[in-house]
């Protein structure tokens, strides 16, 4: 089975087995967004527990 090529570019695995993701809405039209909002979008986050199974299926981890 092939890995979903879009998913492998967007998600990575942490050492503890959680899935790391980036925040959306930080690519363009940044002039109307506040500095605080843009700064908070910079940091990475983890995939929510309810979405984890779908992402793992796309990455062929499950």
ZIGI-V962907 format. One record per pair of residues at least 4 apart in sequence whose ideal C-beta (glycine too) atoms are under 8 Angstrom apart, sorted by the first residue. I is the first residue (numbers start at 1). GAP is how many residues later the second one is. If there is no record, write none. Layout:
BEGIN
i = <I & I>
gap = <GAP & GAP>
END
This chain:
BEGIN
i = <1 & 2 & 3 & 3 & 3 & 3 & 3 & 4 & 4 & 4 & 5 & 6 & 6 & 7 & 7 & 7 & 7 & 8 & 10 & 10 & 11 & 11 & 11 & 11 & 11 & 11 & 11 & 12 & 12 & 13 & 13 & 13 & 13 & 13 & 13 & 14 & 14 & 14 & 14 & 18 & 18 & 19 & 19 & 19 & 19 & 19 & 19 & 20 & 20 & 20 & 20 & 21 & 21 & 21 & 21 & 22 & 22 & 22 & 23 & 23 & 23 & 23 & 23 & 23 & 24 & 25 & 25 & 26 & 26 & 26 & 26 & 29 & 30 & 33 & 33 & 34 & 35 & 36 & 37 & 38 & 47 & 47 & 47 & 48 & 51 & 52 & 53 & 53 & 54 & 55 & 56 & 56 & 57 & 57>
gap = <59 & 58 & 4 & 5 & 55 & 56 & 57 & 4 & 54 & 55 & 4 & 4 & 52 & 4 & 48 & 51 & 52 & 51 & 11 & 12 & 8 & 9 & 10 & 36 & 44 & 47 & 48 & 7 & 8 & 4 & 5 & 6 & 7 & 46 & 48 & 4 & 5 & 6 & 32 & 28 & 29 & 27 & 28 & 33 & 36 & 37 & 40 & 24 & 25 & 26 & 27 & 23 & 24 & 25 & 26 & 4 & 22 & 23 & 17 & 18 & 19 & 20 & 21 & 22 & 17 & 8 & 16 & 4 & 12 & 15 & 16 & 4 & 8 & 4 & 5 & 4 & 4 & 4 & 4 & 4 & 4 & 5 & 8 & 4 & 4 & 4 & 4 & 9 & 4 & 4 & 5 & 6 & 4 & 5>
END
